[in-house]
Amino acid sequence: MSNRYVGTLDILKSDIVRYPELNEAVQAEFYHEGKLWDKDNWDDDDAVAHFIDADARYGHFLEVEELCRKLHVPYDGWSEAYTEDSLTRHYRPDLDEDDELVFNGDDEKTYPDWYLESLVKNIDINDPANLQEIGGIFVGFLRTIPKIRRLEEYEGYVHPGRKEAV
């Protein structure tokens, strides 16, 4: 089985310019001899740089994505199915998330069964008397799902932990 899949990565162009180490990583990943590998997704007028690689390791760009998280630079990634469904990944530095938010091919946040079961682990789910309590837990859980803002809304964003002007 191959470990190469189609992957895309979207990053604000201003962040690539702002952080020389990110620019260097993007150049190493998506350029060859100073030229962008795939210009089909490039739009000079768009604030977002759209990169694609039909032969990316597991559809990810690990070095660039790790550097973005280290620098608190938001990004969106998508990868072709290497499990049962394609994955959309969002990193937003202003959310209380340690890593990326992962969504399925329909752009719906996914949670493993064990996590959902853990929400009601001390409740008899077969007892109708517990339905209201289970419903309350479920509604509370829904409120914890973060809203993903568009990348363009992060133009000029500086993480509170960084010491630079907006």
N, C-alpha and C positions, 0 to 999 in steps of 0.2 A: 504494500500500500504506500502510495506517495504521500509526502508531507508538504506538497506544494499546491496551493489553492489561490484563486483570485482574491485579492484584498484591495480595499480602498482606504485612504486616510485623508481626512480634511482637517486643515489647520489654518488659522488666520495668517494671512501673508504678513501682517504687521508684527506678529510674534516671531516669525521666522527672521525678519529683519532685526527685531529688537534684541534677540539672543544669538550671538555669533556661534555658540556651540550647537544650537538647534539648526541654524543655517548649514553648518558643516555636516551635521548628521543627515539632514534632508538631501544635501548635495551627494553624499556618499550613497544614500539609499535609492534615490530616484533619478540621478543624473549620470551620464556617461560622457566623459571628455567635455564637460561643461554644458551639455545639452540634455534637456528633459527627455527621458525615455519615451514617455507616452504623453503627447501634447493634445490628444483628443479631448481630454477633460479640462484643459486649461483655458481660462477666460481672463484676459488682462484686466477687465473691468470689475471682476468679482473680488470681494474682500477676502474670500476663502480660497486657499490653494487646495485643489482636488488632485490627489495622487492615486494612481492605480498600478497594480502589478499583477499580471495573470499567473505569476510563478512565485508568489510570496510564501515564506515558511508558515504553514498553517493559516495563511491569509492574514498574517499579522506583520507588523514592522517593529519588532521588539525593542531595538535600540532607540528608535525615534520615539516610540510610545513611552518608554521608561524615562527618557530625557524630558519629555513633555510633562510627565507627572512630577518629576524632580523640580522642574522650573515652574510648576503650577500653570501650565499652558493647556487650555481646553482643546479637545479634539474629538472627532467622530471617526469611528472605524467600522468597516463592514467586511465580513469574510464569507466566502462561499462555504457551503455545507461540507464539513468534514466530520460532523456528528450527524444528527438527524435533521438539522435545520440550519439555515444560515444564521449568522450572529451579527447584531449591530452593537457596537460598543461606544459609550459616551464617557468622556472624562470631563468633569466640571469641578474646578478647584474650589468653588464656593459651597459645595455640598459637603455634608458630613459623611463622606464616603472615603474609605481608605484607598480605593482603586477605581477601576472602571465600573460603570453600570452596564450590565449586559442584558440585551433584549433579544427575543427570537426574531425569526424572519418577518413576522408581522409587526415588528417594532413594539412588542409587548414585553415588559419586564418579566423575567422568568425567576421562579423560586423552586428550589428542589423540594421534593415531597417531604423529606425529613424536617425541613424548616417549617412548612405549613402545619405538619402534624404536631410540631413542638408547641405551637400556639395554643393548642387545646389538649395538651398531653395529660393534664390532671382533671379532665372533664369527661364524663361518660357521654360520648356523642350520640349514643343510641337512645338516650333518655329524652323524650320530648320536653320534659320540664327544664332542660338545659338549653333549649333553642334560643331563648332571648340572650342568655349569657354568651353563647357561641356567636350569635349575630353581632353583639357588641364588640367582641374580640375581632371579628372579621372587619367591621367598619373601622375600628381603631387601626387595624393593620393597613387598610386601604389608605388611610391618611398619612402613613409613613412612606408611601411610594413617592419619590421626589419628582418634581416637574423638571423636565429637561428643556432649558432655554436654548434658542438657536445660537450658533457660534458667533454670528454677527453682533449679538447683544453683549459679547465679551470684548469688543473692540476697546483697547486701552485699559482693560482690567489688570489690576496689580493685586496679587494675593496679599492679605494683611501681613503675612510673615516676611515679605520682601521689602527692602529699603530703597525703593525707587519711586519717582513721581509718576503719576498717571498722565 
